C-alpha cells in the first residue's frame, strides 16, 4: 500500500483491466441470448484475454519484479 493507504497505480490499473476483461462475458450473454445475435465465444475471447492477461501482470508487477531480482546471482 502507498503512504496514503491506497494501492499503487499499476496495481489499480491491473485490477481495472481484469474487471474489464471479465465484464466482456456478461455482455456476450446479453447479446447472444437476450438480443439474439449470432456470436461465438471465439469472437469475444480475444477481448477477454486482452484485459485479463495484462491486468494480471500489472496487478502483480511488484511481486514479479521481486521474484526476478531474487533469481539473479
SVG drawing of the C-alpha trace seen along z (x, -y; Angstrom):
<svg xmlns="http://www.w3.org/2000/svg" viewBox="-34 -10 60 30">
<polyline fill="none" stroke="black" stroke-width="0.4" points="0.0,0.0 1.1,-3.5 1.7,-6.2 -1.9,-7.4 -3.4,-3.9 -4.1,-3.5 -2.8,-0.7 -0.1,-1.6 -1.2,-2.9 0.0,0.1 -2.0,2.5 -5.1,0.4 -4.9,0.3 -4.2,4.0 -7.3,4.7 -9.4,2.4 -8.1,4.3 -9.0,7.6 -12.5,6.3 -12.9,5.0 -11.8,8.4 -14.2,10.3 -17.0,7.9 -16.9,9.0 -18.8,12.2 -22.0,10.7 -22.1,8.5 -21.7,11.7 -24.5,13.4 -26.8,10.4 -26.0,10.1 -26.2,13.8 -29.3,14.9 -31.3,11.8 -30.7,9.8 -30.3,12.9 -27.1,12.0 -25.2,14.9 -22.0,14.6 -19.5,17.3 -17.3,17.3 -14.2,17.3 -15.2,13.8 -15.3,12.5 -12.3,14.4 -9.6,12.0 -11.2,9.1 -11.3,11.0 -7.7,12.1 -6.6,8.6 -7.8,7.3 -7.1,10.2 -3.5,11.1 -2.0,7.6 -4.2,6.9 -2.8,9.9 0.8,8.9 0.2,5.3 -1.6,6.3 1.3,8.4 4.1,6.4 5.9,5.6 5.8,9.3 7.0,10.5 9.8,7.9 11.0,9.0 10.9,12.7 13.1,11.9 15.5,9.9 15.9,12.8 16.8,15.2 19.8,13.1 23.2,14.1"/>
</svg>
